[in-house]
């Protein structure tokens, strides 16, 4: 897509950007970062010099945000950082449980906002969560490319399918084949699961979990393989996972009452696509102040994510939203 090409850069360009940033800020490559407050100057984030950053950064949570954060971690390393940035996957809910329970987690990847219960658990453990929106996803409902009959579905039809009210495709639409529906879904720890249940299923989590024969997994690759292999299967996950298998999968248009809309950069960023959603990373104020490597990685992420996000398969946030995330980090570190 043209919009994607406009945001893509090569690794060589990234290196050039970092070199120019170092020259502009007057920073050498020798002074190790030991104080998080050094990342802010005159009320602005200073360009991060990865070569000055070492230490450990532990990240886990959403499988949706995982490929974006992994890309940023690798870029941080390739730009010269000696920091050990470890990125895992346990689902958004699992990430918040580990983080808010006081576990050895510095950053949570999240495909939804933190909920009230998680917020309270974080505060009880002395971790005041701070959210940073890093992208936009168009959660994609998908079928195998050799499925020739499903082109779009209404929210009512999605609810039929994903709560077990319909077990055969002909029960969804008489023109569809009289074949059993194979349902694939992220697991209940996934923020994608939570978002889909809330937005498409009227909150009917129990109905989805009770669908006979449904496959649940926190591994989006497993879901993708299962759907590709069965022309009567249907599932959902983040747009990046759909895009990398676009020749084998087809996105289903979603009709929220104004006609079917397919996921793409335009419909996601404008909010026209009914299942567009924000993507976040979370840390805590104390962690960011006490661990310079964590603060430096978050700052680097917020300064350079737009250069990589389209290539990963998601969409950039508005300038206003990104500025708010950067301001939140500045507010913590000043």
N, C-alpha and C positions, 0 to 999 in steps of 0.2 A: 504493500500500500504506500501511496505517496507520503502520507503522514508519518509512516514508520521510517521511510528513508530519510526524511528531514531530521529525525532525531538520532539516527545511527551515526556512530563515529568508530574509527579503527583504534586498535590498541596503541598504534603509533601516535595518533592524535591525543589520546589520553595522556601518554607520557609527556607530550609537548605541553599540554595544558598544565600538568603538575609542575613542570620546569618553570613555565612562565609565572605560575602562582608563587613559587618559591622566590623568584627574583622580585616580584612585585611587593611581597610582604617583607622583603629584606631578611628572610630567615635563611640561615645556613643549613647544611645537612648534618651538623654536628651536635646541636643542643638537644638532648633527650627531653621529651615532654614529661614533666613530673608534676604539673599542676594544671588541673582542668580549666582553671580560670584564664590561663594563657590562650585559650581558644577563642576568647572574646576580647575585642579591642574597640574602644569608642562605640560601644553598643552594637557592634557587628561581629559576625563570625569571621575569624581570620582563616585564610586558606590553610588546610591541613597538609603538613608535610609528612607523608607516611613513613619516610625513613627515620623520623624522629620518634616514632611510636613503637613501643614494645609492651609486652604483658599479655594477659589472657582475657579473651572476650568469649563468654559462653552464651549461645543463642539457641533457642528451640521454639517450638510452637507450630504454626500453620504450615501445612503442606503447600497451600496456595502461594504464600509469600516466600516460601523456601527458595525457589529458583532465583528470585530477584535478590534476596539477601546473599545467597551463595555467590551470585555474580559480583555483587559489591565487595564481598569478602575477598574474592580472588583478585579483583582489581586493586584493592587495598594492598594485598600482598605483592602483586606484580609491580606496583608503583614504589615498592621498597620497604614496606613495613615488616618488621620482625615480629609483630604481634601474632599470637596464636588465636585466630578467630574460628571457633568451632561452631558449625551450624547443624542442628539436628531437627527432627520432625516428630512431634507427638500430638499434633492437632492444637488448635487455638486454646480449647478448654484445658487440655493437658499442660500446655505451656503456662497458662495463668495459674493453674494449681501448683506447679513447681515453683514459679516465681513468687506468687503471693504466700506460699507456704514457707518461704525463707530458704528455698533450695539454692544450689549453686548456679543460678541462672541470672545473667546480666540483662538480656534483651529477649523480649517475646515477639515473635512474628505472629500477627493477628489478622484474620480475614473478617473480623467484626470488631465492634467496640467492646471494651471491657464492660461486664454487667455489674449490677449493684452488689451482688453477693461476692464477686471476685474483688471488686473495689474495697469492700469492707475487710475481706481477708488480707489484702495487701496492706491496708492501713493498720490492721491489728498486728501485723508482723513488722511494722516500722518502715514499710516500703510504700511511699507515696507515688502511685503510678503516673507517668507522664506519657502522653500519646503523641506520635508523630505520623501524620498521614504521608505515605510515600508513593501511592499510586492508586489507580482505579482498575477494577476488574469487571468484566462482563461475564458473570457466572453463566456457563453455557450448558444447555440441555442438548444432549447429543445422541445420535443413533449411528449405526454402521453405514458406510457409504452405499452399500448395496441394499439398504432399506429404501424402497422406492415409493412408499405410501405415506409416510409421516413427513409433512412439510412444515406444519405449524400446529401448535396446541394452545388452547386457552388455559387460564389458570384452573378453571373447573375440571378440564380434562387432565391436567397435571395432578390435581388432587385425587381424581379417580385412580390414576395409575399408581401414584406413590403412597397411597394409603390403603391399597388393596381392594378398593371398591370395584375395580375392574381387573380381572385376572387374564382376560384375552383381549387382543386388539380390537376385535369386532364389537366388544362391549363399549369401547371408547367411541367408535364410529363404525356404523354398519358397512361402510365401504372398505374398511380395513380387513385384513385377513383374519380368519378364525384360528389364530395361533396364540399360544401362551406368551404373556409379556414377561421378559426377564429384566428385573429391576436391579440396577447397580447404584450404590449410594456411598458417599463418605460416611465414616462412623460417627457416633454420637459425640465424640470428643472434638470433632471438626467444626471450625467456625463456618465452613461452607454448609455443613449439615444444618447448623443453627439458622443461618441466613435463609436457606431454602425453605425450611420448615415455617419460619415466620412469614416470609414473603409470598410463597406459593401454596402453602398447605394450611393456611389459617391457624398455624401453631400446633397442628396435629402431629406431634412427635410420636406419640404412642402408635398411631395408625401406620406411620412409615416403618417403625421398628418391628411391627407385627406382620408386614407383608410376607406371605409365604415364599420361601426360596430366595428372598432378596439377598444380594451380596453386599456386605458392608466392609469397608476398608479405609484406613487412614492413608493408604498408599494409592495415590492417584494413577500411578502407572499400572497397578493391578486392575483398577477399574477400567482404564482405557483398553487394556488388552482384552478384557472380558467382553466389552461392548463391540470391539472390532470383530471379534470372532463369532458374533451371533446377530443376524439381521433382524431378529425380533427383540433385541435388547434395547434398553434406554437407560441413561444415567445423566449425571451432571457433575461438573467440576470447573475449576478456574479456566479462563480463556487460554492461558499459556499452554495448558495441557491439550486443549482442543487444537490449537494452532499447529503444534508440532506434529499432529497426526491428521491434518486436514484432508489429505488424500484418502485416508481410511475411515474418517469420521465425517459426519455432516451435522452442522448445528441446526437445531429446530427453531423456527421463529416462535416467539412467545407473544401471545395476545392477551393483554391486560384489559381489553375492552375497546381499544382504539385501532384494532387491526394488528396483525402479526409484525413483530420487529425482530430482526436478526442482530446478533452481537457483532459490533465492529467499533472502530475508534470513534466515529461520529456519534453513534447511538449511545455509547458508553459515557463519553465525556459530557454530552448534553443531558444525560439522564433519561433520554427517550426509551432506551432499552430497559424493560421493567426489572431486570435482575442485575443491573449495574450496582456496584458497591465499592466503598473505599477499602483500601488496604493500609495496614498500620505496622509500625514497630513500636513497642513499649519498653521503657526502662523506668527506673525510679530516680527521684531527685537525689537521694543519698548516693546511689550507685554512680550516677553521672559526676557528682562532685568528688567522690572518693576514689574513683578509678579513671585516671586520665585516658587509658587505652579505650575504655568504653565510650567516654565522651568524644574522643577523637574519631572513633569509627562512626558514631551517630552523626557527628558534624560532617564528616566526609560523605556519608550516605546522602545527607540532605543537600549537599552542595553539588553532587555529581550524579544522582539517581536519574535525572532526566536524560542523561547521555546514554543510558543503558536500558531503560525500561521498555522501550518499544522492541528492542532486539530480543528481550526476554519473552515478551508476549503480552504485556499489560500496557496501560495507557497512563500518560502523565497527568498529575493533578493540576488544577488551575494554579496560576501564579499566586493568587490570594491564599489558597490552602497551603501551598508550599511555604509561603512567607510566614504564615501562622505557625507552622511546625518549627521553622528556624527561630522564630521569636520565642517559642516555648523553651527551646534549648538555651537561648541566650538568657532568658529569665532565670533558669535554674543555675547557670554558671556564673552570672554576675555577682 
